[in-house]
Amino acid sequence: MSLPRIAIDAMGGDEGVRVMVEGASIARRKHDRFKFLLVGDQERIESALAEHPGMAAASEILHAPDVVGGNEKPTQALRRAKTTSMGLAINAVKTGDAGAAVSGGNTGALMAMSKLSLRTMSGIDRPALAGIMPTLEDSDVIMLDLGANTDCDARNLVQFAIMGAAYSRILTGRDEPRVRLLNIGTEELKGTDQLQDASAQLRAATGLAMSFDGYVEADKINRGEVDVVVTDGFSGNIALKAIEGTARFVTDLLRAAFTSSIRSKVGFLVSRPATELLKHHLDPNNHNGAVFLGLNGVIVKSHGSANAVGVANAVTVAARLLEEKLTERISADMAEIAPAGVGK
């Protein structure tokens, strides 16, 4: 059966066309039933495709004369949605020419364009940005929101939990993912009124395909004890940046320690397999691909600095969500809770 093709904003990302095309080509090796719509400067895309004949055979090019700048305000980008590679990639999802879009461009512009063009799903007030992070266990953890909504009420948090659980069922294969609300403590009386209200609603709900048991503190996010961490975009973005910064700090600290003396360099050679494993685990490229959940279509945000492997992971996320019908799962879950009034 033919699957919906994936639109790639070929101009998005710090490295531009070459890396976006190479990354999509890598992803296609695992998902060879997919076709691609490459959006951007036609001449540059054709030049990049010359190195990937298999990808070229599975792709169509849509020329876009403009590009959304990295520092461009979302309001400015919206005015050029019909001429930019980002805007045309999103529009392809709206018109059905593609089932998903992947971009490494301006996050604020991508969010604004996607929300205006695709609208939110029935029963969802706001889309949320969900990212994947490594844990000490075999499975990754999903956290949302990571910055799309800085101020959220209990209704928003409940909806985020439902969307995150649907995504996690695809990612982890768990029938009932472990969902927790990010808080400053695990006691029931800790946190804001919004958190306590959301917790009470999720505890009282029946029929939700998740295992909810209250709160998680920030130091437990990566322990492997939870599958979905739910929070507002303000706290989520701060937590994400703190985790990423700590990962870079550890990596740089180890590098400095292993090059400080001859003895340290010898120690590095002995421990190199372990340090390489650590480096691989902490490399954000291996967990690249944040998703705007709650829209009428799949939009995946690749990190702007992602290399080809990172872009491939973002494209793979889009492919898996199409294969596993994420939007249909979320719609079914929202319909399940509607009669009970949860999240209202």
C-alpha positions as a Python dict, from the first residue, in 0.01 Angstrom:
ca = {
    (1, 'M'): (0, 0, 0),
    (2, 'S'): (129, 346, -88),
    (3, 'L'): (206, 571, 209),
    (4, 'P'): (167, 951, 218),
    (5, 'R'): (487, 1118, 108),
    (6, 'I'): (698, 1337, 334),
    (7, 'A'): (767, 1702, 252),
    (8, 'I'): (1119, 1818, 337),
    (9, 'D'): (1201, 2186, 386),
    (10, 'A'): (1535, 2146, 210),
    (11, 'M'): (1646, 2499, 298),
    (12, 'G'): (1593, 2460, 673),
    (13, 'G'): (1882, 2389, 909),
    (14, 'D'): (2225, 2542, 951),
    (15, 'E'): (2390, 2317, 690),
    (16, 'G'): (2120, 2364, 429),
    (17, 'V'): (2030, 2154, 127),
    (18, 'R'): (2315, 1902, 123),
    (19, 'V'): (2256, 1776, 478),
    (20, 'M'): (1876, 1779, 450),
    (21, 'V'): (1884, 1570, 132),
    (22, 'E'): (2151, 1334, 267),
    (23, 'G'): (1957, 1285, 590),
    (24, 'A'): (1635, 1208, 405),
    (25, 'S'): (1825, 962, 187),
    (26, 'I'): (1958, 781, 496),
    (27, 'A'): (1608, 760, 644),
    (28, 'R'): (1466, 622, 321),
    (29, 'R'): (1688, 313, 351),
    (30, 'K'): (1473, 202, 646),
    (31, 'H'): (1145, 339, 510),
    (32, 'D'): (1178, 269, 138),
    (33, 'R'): (802, 274, 77),
    (34, 'F'): (795, 650, 125),
    (35, 'K'): (818, 915, -146),
    (36, 'F'): (945, 1267, -80),
    (37, 'L'): (860, 1622, -179),
    (38, 'L'): (1176, 1833, -156),
    (39, 'V'): (1091, 2201, -119),
    (40, 'G'): (1342, 2479, -186),
    (41, 'D'): (1583, 2609, -447),
    (42, 'Q'): (1542, 2365, -737),
    (43, 'E'): (1895, 2401, -872),
    (44, 'R'): (2057, 2337, -534),
    (45, 'I'): (1829, 2042, -461),
    (46, 'E'): (1905, 1883, -799),
    (47, 'S'): (2278, 1922, -731),
    (48, 'A'): (2243, 1751, -390),
    (49, 'L'): (2028, 1471, -534),
    (50, 'A'): (2297, 1389, -789),
    (51, 'E'): (2487, 1216, -508),
    (52, 'H'): (2182, 1012, -404),
    (53, 'P'): (2026, 849, -713),
    (54, 'G'): (1794, 628, -507),
    (55, 'M'): (1656, 932, -329),
    (56, 'A'): (1625, 1118, -658),
    (57, 'A'): (1408, 842, -801),
    (58, 'A'): (1172, 867, -503),
    (59, 'S'): (1151, 1246, -492),
    (60, 'E'): (973, 1537, -654),
    (61, 'I'): (1104, 1892, -628),
    (62, 'L'): (884, 2191, -549),
    (63, 'H'): (1072, 2514, -615),
    (64, 'A'): (1048, 2783, -348),
    (65, 'P'): (1203, 3123, -417),
    (66, 'D'): (1231, 3233, -51),
    (67, 'V'): (1364, 3104, 280),
    (68, 'V'): (1254, 3185, 637),
    (69, 'G'): (1545, 3344, 823),
    (70, 'G'): (1668, 3199, 1152),
    (71, 'N'): (1598, 3523, 1339),
    (72, 'E'): (1284, 3615, 1149),
    (73, 'K'): (978, 3694, 1358),
    (74, 'P'): (686, 3452, 1315),
    (75, 'T'): (458, 3739, 1209),
    (76, 'Q'): (698, 3829, 929),
    (77, 'A'): (733, 3466, 820),
    (78, 'L'): (355, 3424, 804),
    (79, 'R'): (333, 3695, 539),
    (80, 'R'): (565, 3492, 314),
    (81, 'A'): (413, 3150, 371),
    (82, 'K'): (323, 3116, 1),
    (83, 'T'): (678, 3173, -122),
    (84, 'T'): (909, 3019, 141),
    (85, 'S'): (1027, 2659, 150),
    (86, 'M'): (890, 2619, 503),
    (87, 'G'): (549, 2758, 416),
    (88, 'L'): (513, 2551, 100),
    (89, 'A'): (618, 2230, 282),
    (90, 'I'): (348, 2289, 545),
    (91, 'N'): (93, 2374, 278),
    (92, 'A'): (167, 2040, 109),
    (93, 'V'): (40, 1870, 427),
    (94, 'K'): (-269, 2091, 429),
    (95, 'T'): (-358, 2009, 68),
    (96, 'G'): (-282, 1638, 105),
    (97, 'D'): (20, 1645, -126),
    (98, 'A'): (219, 1518, 175),
    (99, 'G'): (130, 1344, 498),
    (100, 'A'): (405, 1509, 702),
    (101, 'A'): (658, 1789, 681),
    (102, 'V'): (1010, 1808, 828),
    (103, 'S'): (1199, 2134, 877),
    (104, 'G'): (1514, 2241, 1056),
    (105, 'G'): (1425, 2608, 1028),
    (106, 'N'): (1300, 2878, 1263),
    (107, 'T'): (1095, 2708, 1539),
    (108, 'G'): (865, 3002, 1610),
    (109, 'A'): (787, 3048, 1241),
    (110, 'L'): (728, 2675, 1196),
    (111, 'M'): (488, 2671, 1489),
    (112, 'A'): (296, 2979, 1371),
    (113, 'M'): (269, 2862, 1011),
    (114, 'S'): (169, 2509, 1107),
    (115, 'K'): (-100, 2620, 1349),
    (116, 'L'): (-249, 2873, 1107),
    (117, 'S'): (-243, 2637, 810),
    (118, 'L'): (-337, 2302, 966),
    (119, 'R'): (-541, 2414, 1268),
    (120, 'T'): (-570, 2210, 1586),
    (121, 'M'): (-747, 1876, 1605),
    (122, 'S'): (-1098, 1850, 1744),
    (123, 'G'): (-1087, 1863, 2123),
    (124, 'I'): (-734, 2008, 2134),
    (125, 'D'): (-695, 2372, 2236),
    (126, 'R'): (-323, 2415, 2168),
    (127, 'P'): (-59, 2211, 1987),
    (128, 'A'): (244, 2112, 2194),
    (129, 'L'): (607, 2058, 2098),
    (130, 'A'): (715, 1708, 2207),
    (131, 'G'): (1078, 1597, 2209),
    (132, 'I'): (1262, 1270, 2268),
    (133, 'M'): (1541, 1235, 2524),
    (134, 'P'): (1762, 942, 2628),
    (135, 'T'): (1729, 756, 2957),
    (136, 'L'): (1931, 503, 3154),
    (137, 'E'): (1695, 232, 3030),
    (138, 'D'): (1644, 95, 2680),
    (139, 'S'): (1355, 328, 2592),
    (140, 'D'): (1356, 706, 2549),
    (141, 'V'): (1136, 955, 2731),
    (142, 'I'): (901, 1203, 2564),
    (143, 'M'): (864, 1550, 2714),
    (144, 'L'): (607, 1813, 2618),
    (145, 'D'): (559, 2103, 2593),
    (146, 'L'): (909, 2226, 2505),
    (147, 'G'): (827, 2587, 2428),
    (148, 'A'): (517, 2624, 2213),
    (149, 'N'): (298, 2736, 2508),
    (150, 'T'): (465, 2923, 2792),
    (151, 'D'): (147, 2954, 3001),
    (152, 'C'): (-80, 2649, 3037),
    (153, 'D'): (-387, 2566, 3243),
    (154, 'A'): (-499, 2226, 3371),
    (155, 'R'): (-705, 2161, 3057),
    (156, 'N'): (-397, 2209, 2838),
    (157, 'L'): (-186, 1979, 3056),
    (158, 'V'): (-446, 1702, 3045),
    (159, 'Q'): (-460, 1727, 2666),
    (160, 'F'): (-79, 1720, 2649),
    (161, 'A'): (-80, 1403, 2858),
    (162, 'I'): (-323, 1231, 2622),
    (163, 'M'): (-126, 1335, 2313),
    (164, 'G'): (206, 1239, 2471),
    (165, 'A'): (75, 897, 2569),
    (166, 'A'): (-43, 830, 2213),
    (167, 'Y'): (302, 924, 2081),
    (168, 'S'): (474, 712, 2345),
    (169, 'R'): (270, 404, 2253),
    (170, 'I'): (423, 431, 1906),
    (171, 'L'): (774, 502, 2034),
    (172, 'T'): (794, 248, 2319),
    (173, 'G'): (534, -11, 2227),
    (174, 'R'): (384, 12, 2576),
    (175, 'D'): (6, -26, 2592),
    (176, 'E'): (-9, 210, 2890),
    (177, 'P'): (289, 449, 2895),
    (178, 'R'): (393, 587, 3235),
    (179, 'V'): (285, 952, 3235),
    (180, 'R'): (387, 1208, 3497),
    (181, 'L'): (350, 1585, 3546),
    (182, 'L'): (676, 1776, 3601),
    (183, 'N'): (672, 1934, 3946),
    (184, 'I'): (897, 2059, 4226),
    (185, 'G'): (812, 1753, 4436),
    (186, 'T'): (618, 1429, 4421),
    (187, 'E'): (382, 1502, 4711),
    (188, 'E'): (20, 1558, 4608),
    (189, 'L'): (3, 1906, 4761),
    (190, 'K'): (315, 2035, 4580),
    (191, 'G'): (298, 2262, 4278),
    (192, 'T'): (62, 2517, 4128),
    (193, 'D'): (-316, 2499, 4126),
    (194, 'Q'): (-302, 2411, 3756),
    (195, 'L'): (-77, 2112, 3824),
    (196, 'Q'): (-289, 1986, 4111),
    (197, 'D'): (-608, 2025, 3907),
    (198, 'A'): (-458, 1841, 3609),
    (199, 'S'): (-333, 1565, 3837),
    (200, 'A'): (-677, 1523, 3993),
    (201, 'Q'): (-844, 1501, 3650),
    (202, 'L'): (-595, 1244, 3521),
    (203, 'R'): (-625, 1032, 3836),
    (204, 'A'): (-1005, 1034, 3813),
    (205, 'A'): (-1019, 957, 3441),
    (206, 'T'): (-1110, 610, 3319),
    (207, 'G'): (-1043, 458, 2979),
    (208, 'L'): (-720, 648, 2913),
    (209, 'A'): (-443, 439, 2759),
    (210, 'M'): (-180, 548, 3010),
    (211, 'S'): (-52, 477, 3359),
    (212, 'F'): (-70, 804, 3552),
    (213, 'D'): (69, 834, 3902),
    (214, 'G'): (121, 1199, 3983),
    (215, 'Y'): (443, 1394, 3959),
    (216, 'V'): (808, 1359, 3863),
    (217, 'E'): (1095, 1589, 3960),
    (218, 'A'): (1344, 1717, 3704),
    (219, 'D'): (1630, 1500, 3829),
    (220, 'K'): (1429, 1186, 3746),
    (221, 'I'): (1344, 1274, 3384),
    (222, 'N'): (1626, 1065, 3238),
    (223, 'R'): (1626, 781, 3490),
    (224, 'G'): (1399, 559, 3282),
    (225, 'E'): (1121, 561, 3541),
    (226, 'V'): (873, 749, 3321),
    (227, 'D'): (776, 743, 2953),
    (228, 'V'): (604, 1083, 2918),
    (229, 'V'): (681, 1403, 3112),
    (230, 'V'): (412, 1671, 3084),
    (231, 'T'): (471, 2038, 3160),
    (232, 'D'): (411, 2389, 3030),
    (233, 'G'): (637, 2523, 2757),
    (234, 'F'): (821, 2763, 2986),
    (235, 'S'): (933, 2497, 3233),
    (236, 'G'): (982, 2238, 2961),
    (237, 'N'): (1216, 2455, 2756),
    (238, 'I'): (1424, 2542, 3063),
    (239, 'A'): (1445, 2174, 3164),
    (240, 'L'): (1545, 2074, 2808),
    (241, 'K'): (1819, 2338, 2785),
    (242, 'A'): (1950, 2241, 3129),
    (243, 'I'): (1969, 1873, 3029),
    (244, 'E'): (2139, 1953, 2696),
    (245, 'G'): (2384, 2187, 2869),
    (246, 'T'): (2471, 1926, 3130),
    (247, 'A'): (2533, 1668, 2856),
    (248, 'R'): (2773, 1907, 2679),
    (249, 'F'): (2940, 1991, 3011),
    (250, 'V'): (3005, 1625, 3090),
    (251, 'T'): (3140, 1560, 2741),
    (252, 'D'): (3371, 1864, 2750),
    (253, 'L'): (3485, 1781, 3104),
    (254, 'L'): (3581, 1428, 3002),
    (255, 'R'): (3763, 1557, 2696),
    (256, 'A'): (3963, 1802, 2908),
    (257, 'A'): (4040, 1539, 3171),
    (258, 'F'): (4163, 1283, 2918),
    (259, 'T'): (4399, 1531, 2751),
    (260, 'S'): (4547, 1687, 3064),
    (261, 'S'): (4852, 1458, 3087),
    (262, 'I'): (5028, 1160, 2928),
    (263, 'R'): (4879, 932, 3194),
    (264, 'S'): (4531, 1066, 3118),
    (265, 'K'): (4577, 1003, 2746),
    (266, 'V'): (4674, 643, 2818),
    (267, 'G'): (4368, 614, 3041),
    (268, 'F'): (4156, 745, 2754),
    (269, 'L'): (4281, 474, 2520),
    (270, 'V'): (4191, 208, 2777),
    (271, 'S'): (3845, 350, 2844),
    (272, 'R'): (3769, 459, 2487),
    (273, 'P'): (3491, 202, 2422),
    (274, 'A'): (3302, 329, 2727),
    (275, 'T'): (3354, 697, 2641),
    (276, 'E'): (3243, 639, 2283),
    (277, 'L'): (2925, 475, 2411),
    (278, 'L'): (2866, 773, 2640),
    (279, 'K'): (2926, 1014, 2354),
    (280, 'H'): (2680, 827, 2134),
    (281, 'H'): (2417, 827, 2409),
    (282, 'L'): (2450, 1201, 2474),
    (283, 'D'): (2470, 1308, 2108),
    (284, 'P'): (2149, 1508, 2037),
    (285, 'N'): (2161, 1394, 1673),
    (286, 'N'): (2065, 1045, 1790),
    (287, 'H'): (1744, 1178, 1948),
    (288, 'N'): (1659, 1446, 1693),
    (289, 'G'): (1305, 1518, 1581),
    (290, 'A'): (1053, 1712, 1792),
    (291, 'V'): (686, 1686, 1695),
    (292, 'F'): (407, 1944, 1703),
    (293, 'L'): (131, 1728, 1854),
    (294, 'G'): (-235, 1823, 1820),
    (295, 'L'): (-239, 1952, 1461),
    (296, 'N'): (-431, 1811, 1167),
    (297, 'G'): (-111, 1676, 1018),
    (298, 'V'): (237, 1565, 1122),
    (299, 'I'): (500, 1839, 1155),
    (300, 'V'): (849, 1745, 1274),
    (301, 'K'): (1110, 1998, 1385),
    (302, 'S'): (1471, 1898, 1325),
    (303, 'H'): (1740, 2074, 1527),
    (304, 'G'): (1897, 2350, 1319),
    (305, 'S'): (2250, 2224, 1384),
    (306, 'A'): (2167, 1858, 1312),
    (307, 'N'): (2402, 1663, 1087),
    (308, 'A'): (2284, 1411, 828),
    (309, 'V'): (2231, 1142, 1092),
    (310, 'G'): (2024, 1384, 1298),
    (311, 'V'): (1812, 1483, 998),
    (312, 'A'): (1765, 1113, 919),
    (313, 'N'): (1631, 1057, 1271),
    (314, 'A'): (1386, 1346, 1233),
    (315, 'V'): (1262, 1208, 900),
    (316, 'T'): (1233, 862, 1059),
    (317, 'V'): (1014, 1010, 1333),
    (318, 'A'): (783, 1153, 1066),
    (319, 'A'): (774, 820, 882),
    (320, 'R'): (690, 621, 1196),
    (321, 'L'): (413, 859, 1298),
    (322, 'L'): (255, 826, 954),
    (323, 'E'): (293, 449, 953),
    (324, 'E'): (140, 421, 1301),
    (325, 'K'): (-134, 680, 1233),
    (326, 'L'): (-59, 914, 1523),
    (327, 'T'): (-330, 1171, 1449),
    (328, 'E'): (-594, 898, 1431),
    (329, 'R'): (-478, 761, 1767),
    (330, 'I'): (-502, 1102, 1932),
    (331, 'S'): (-851, 1157, 1786),
    (332, 'A'): (-966, 821, 1921),
    (333, 'D'): (-825, 896, 2267),
    (334, 'M'): (-989, 1240, 2276),
    (335, 'A'): (-1322, 1085, 2175),
    (336, 'E'): (-1282, 832, 2458),
    (337, 'I'): (-1257, 1100, 2727),
    (338, 'A'): (-1507, 1349, 2586),
    (339, 'P'): (-1815, 1192, 2751),
    (340, 'A'): (-1643, 1204, 3091),
    (341, 'G'): (-1561, 1571, 3055),
    (342, 'V'): (-1192, 1527, 3131),
    (343, 'G'): (-985, 1825, 3025),
    (344, 'K'): (-1288, 2052, 2996),
}
